[in-house]
């Protein structure tokens, strides 16, 4: 997401308005993806606490959250 934010700054420094819109849309998509990943992690943590799913699924969800920032 940081890369997308830097892209917006670069675009604002001298690009066309359509480029700014594209970069802002990318940020919005990444923010939504990160929010979804955090929700999924919470759900999987609750399920793992009840031994309904393997811990490895929680770890995979945690890595995705970390990757998305």
Secondary structure, 3 states (H helix, E strand, C coil): CHHHHHHHHHHHCCCCHHHHHHHHHHHHHHHHHHHHHHHHHHHHHHHHHCCCCCHHHHHHHHHHHHHHC
